[in-house]
Amino acid sequence: METQAPRSRRLTIAAEDGRVSGPEDVPSDAPLALRGLTVSYSEKPAVFSVDATFPANSMSTIIGPNGAGKSTLLKAALGVIPRLSGEVFVFGSPIENARNRIAYVPQRASVDWDFPATVMDVVQMGLYRKVGLLGRLSGQLTTRAQDCLDRVGMADFSHRQIGQLSGGQQQRVFLARALAQDADLYLLDEPFAGVDAATERAIIDVLKLLKSGGKAVVAVHHDLSTVREYFDHVFMINVRRIAEGTVNTCLTTKNLQATYGGRLAAAHLAQLAVVEGAG
Amino acid sequence: MTPFVEALFLQAGYNATLVAIGAALLGFAAGSSGTFLFLRKRALVSDAVAHATLPGVGLAFIVMVSLGGDGRSLVGLLAGSAVTAWVGLLVIEWITRRTRLAEDAAIGAVLGVFFGVGIVLLTVIQTMSAGRQAGLESFLLGSTAGMLFQDGVVIAVGGSFAVFATWLMRRPMTLVAFDSDYAAATGYDVRRIDLLMMGLVMGVTVIGLKLVGLILIVAMLIIPAVTARFWTERSSRVIWIAGGVGGMAGYLGAALSASAPALPTGPIIVLVAAAIFVVSLLFAPVRGVLAAILRHRRFQVQVHRRQGLLALAAKHPIREAYTLRLLVREGLVRPDGVSTAAGRAQAAKVARDERRWDAAREIHQDAGLTGRYDGLTPIEEVFTSDEIAEFDRLLGPPVAVGEA
């Protein structure tokens, strides 16, 4: 559900050159900045007063235990679910003014894959905003969509019905749809959940290419063992913000314990700590 | 059959012709605009909306009579029905968003309450002395007896608008129906697109009230889309196929009901649509029941054939009666279970292909290709002949099967 974002109570000042400058504590170049984001399904907050800044030119991840509000944070930032309070800035401007710079990859399981569509149809959905209601999806745009499929290794699948895809292939199609948007900020909700090893490899390769092309990537992630390998920046959440920073400074035993509490087995923690010592 | 043929070729009189054309237009509009409702899995909302038209009909009648008219202006009655249908729709939306009740409960509540209010109003109207109240109850099940040219114009204009709007908004509605989270994140106003989708359906419901009636209109919105889904894998085509199915059902149904005096039009149209649905369910090429059975059979034969040939190659007895029957029928085995020359050759090929696959897994780097092993796909479809030759070099010369 699209919901009305709460009006900013802070004053935004229109500068002479027409640019709108946000509050001072928002770094102007940050691809994604959250201020005081709170989401509540009933009286109990799922995400409480979260501030976060995801830096440019980096691969960021949001980690935390089940039910900690990882996906909720992402969805509320995007306005997919209503936020109770808080502000969201994308590259320094309120998110409403920067929609065309964002590409979102929702959880694969959130849609019905028996929907009547081919792989190409789904990828072209990433172009709908660009072509509008009446624009034709042909020529150059078809080539662009095909190119995006090629980047995720699905070039031969464009005419396949989406119901015939494996889980990993479904995830790749969703990624290709986001690529078709040609955005500057990519937000992914559990892109590696339930996919095969080859797909995980393919997806991380695409994301790393995006990063080296100057794009920002933020992914909700659930596998602690690959955080160090895949990401530069980590945001740890358990309803509230626990810690945020580079992987090397942040992924400490203390922070992990604070985030996961008793849910992280001592053995697992020790293993991560060893990695920490090595890094 | 003669009256039916006459009606089919629009030779059964002015009224029958008007009804047939009107029903075809209504069917096309309902089928195409109902498509996204079905794809969004909100088919039953349209049933509640249809039932919520009834109090509007009653209220419009009362208002028109109290203003001094006779209360029979079709446009006035339809406008009234649109108002309460829209209110009903908003109530469902409000309950779903603002309370803990799920949409099914909201649909049930709105459908029952609005329809109840409508029946009460109709009963009250029966006791009124002013106005010409007779005929209001025909909005329940529809009636073609007194269909006027202006009724046909209402359907043609309203229907064209609904089809045009469906075509125009197909991209946002496809996106919302498939992946509403993504649509919202991309900046589409999902709530407004949903309301538009329902608004189109409501419009078709209102213009179809006179012909089909509010109880059965939901069938004309949903059955064509469900039917069309059997024939295509693309939503852009579902819209037009559903329109075609709806139009055909409307036309044939109207012709059928015109061919005999006692056949009610609305229900006959719905039954014709249902018949097209059943035919599609059974005989559609990929998604149909028959196609699925045939596919399963073919697969079963492949599996049994392979098992049987592997057993021959390993000189094991074939125990399964079905497998044996299959191989006997193909002339690979004699009825007493002894393999024929052709059977031995085939068995050798199957056994060799198994070993080729083993070799492929050992030396081939492309996991995507070796991953295609399912025991059934011929190896020639996966690897080129020089690759297979490479496997054969690894395996040594072929071994004949079944020789002492």
Boltz contact constraints between the chains, C-beta under 6 A:
constraints:
  - contact:
      token1: [A, 1]
      token2: [B, 190]
      max_distance: 6.0
  - contact:
      token1: [A, 1]
      token2: [B, 191]
      max_distance: 6.0
  - contact:
      token1: [A, 2]
      token2: [B, 184]
      max_distance: 6.0
  - contact:
      token1: [A, 2]
      token2: [B, 189]
      max_distance: 6.0
  - contact:
      token1: [A, 2]
      token2: [B, 190]
      max_distance: 6.0
  - contact:
      token1: [A, 2]
      token2: [B, 191]
      max_distance: 6.0
  - contact:
      token1: [A, 78]
      token2: [B, 185]
      max_distance: 6.0
  - contact:
      token1: [A, 80]
      token2: [B, 181]
      max_distance: 6.0
  - contact:
      token1: [A, 80]
      token2: [B, 184]
      max_distance: 6.0
  - contact:
      token1: [A, 80]
      token2: [B, 185]
      max_distance: 6.0
  - contact:
      token1: [A, 99]
      token2: [B, 187]
      max_distance: 6.0
  - contact:
      token1: [A, 104]
      token2: [B, 182]
      max_distance: 6.0
  - contact:
      token1: [A, 104]
      token2: [B, 185]
      max_distance: 6.0
  - contact:
      token1: [A, 106]
      token2: [B, 181]
      max_distance: 6.0
  - contact:
      token1: [A, 106]
      token2: [B, 182]
      max_distance: 6.0
  - contact:
      token1: [A, 110]
      token2: [B, 181]
      max_distance: 6.0
  - contact:
      token1: [A, 111]
      token2: [B, 179]
      max_distance: 6.0
  - contact:
      token1: [A, 115]
      token2: [B, 178]
      max_distance: 6.0
  - contact:
      token1: [A, 116]
      token2: [B, 233]
      max_distance: 6.0
  - contact:
      token1: [A, 116]
      token2: [B, 234]
      max_distance: 6.0
  - contact:
      token1: [A, 116]
      token2: [B, 235]
      max_distance: 6.0
  - contact:
      token1: [A, 116]
      token2: [B, 238]
      max_distance: 6.0
  - contact:
      token1: [A, 117]
      token2: [B, 235]
      max_distance: 6.0
  - contact:
      token1: [A, 125]
      token2: [B, 175]
      max_distance: 6.0
  - contact:
      token1: [A, 128]
      token2: [B, 171]
      max_distance: 6.0
  - contact:
      token1: [A, 129]
      token2: [B, 186]
      max_distance: 6.0
  - contact:
      token1: [A, 133]
      token2: [B, 168]
      max_distance: 6.0
  - contact:
      token1: [A, 161]
      token2: [B, 233]
      max_distance: 6.0
